[in-house]
Amino acid sequence: MTLAGLLQGVAVVLALEGIAYALAPGLMRRGLAAMAAAPEDALRIAGLVAATLGIGLAWMLAA
C-alpha cells in the first residue's frame, strides 16, 4: 500500500461522511447522541469489529 492509496482511502471516507451529513443531518445527530449514550464496552467492541473488518478488507484488496 502506498501513501497515495492511503490518502485516497481517507478521501473516500471523508466524502461518504460529508454526503451522510448533507443528506440526513438529523439522523447523523441522533446517531451521534446514541453513541454518546452507549456504554464504553459496546463502543470498544464496535470499534474493534470495524477496525478488524477494515484491515481485512484492505488486506484483501491489496492481495
N, C-alpha and C positions, 0 to 999 in steps of 0.2 A: 504494500500500500504506500502510495506516495503522499507527500504533503498536499499536493493538488487534489488528490482523491479525498483526503480527509476534509479539506476545506469545502469541496463540493457536497459532501455529506452534511456538513454543518449548514451550508446554504440551503439545502433541501429542507432540513428540519426547521430552519427559520422561516422559510416560505410557507410550509404547512401550518406552523403555528400562527403566522400572520393571517393566513386565509381563515383559519378557525376563529380567530378573534374578530376579523372583519365580518364574517358571515353570521356568527352567533355569539356576540359578546355576553349576553345574559347567561347562556349555557356555560360559557367558559368561566364566568364569575361564580355561578353555582357550583361548578366542578372544583374550582379553587377553594371555595368555602367548605365543601365536603372534605377535601384533602386536609385542610387546616383542622377540621374537627376529628379526623381519623386518628386512631392510636398510632404511636410511633412504630410499634411492631408491624402493623399492617403496611405502613408506608415503606418500612425497611424491606419486607418481603416483596412488595410490588416493585421496588427499585431493583432488588436482586434479580427478579424474574425478567424485568425489562432489560437490564444490563446483559444478562445471560443470552436472551433472545437476540439482542443487538450484536453482541460479539459473535454469536453463532451465525447469524445472517451475513455479517461482514466476512467471516472466515469462509463461508460457502461461496460468496461472490468473488472472493479473491482466488479461489482454487480453480 
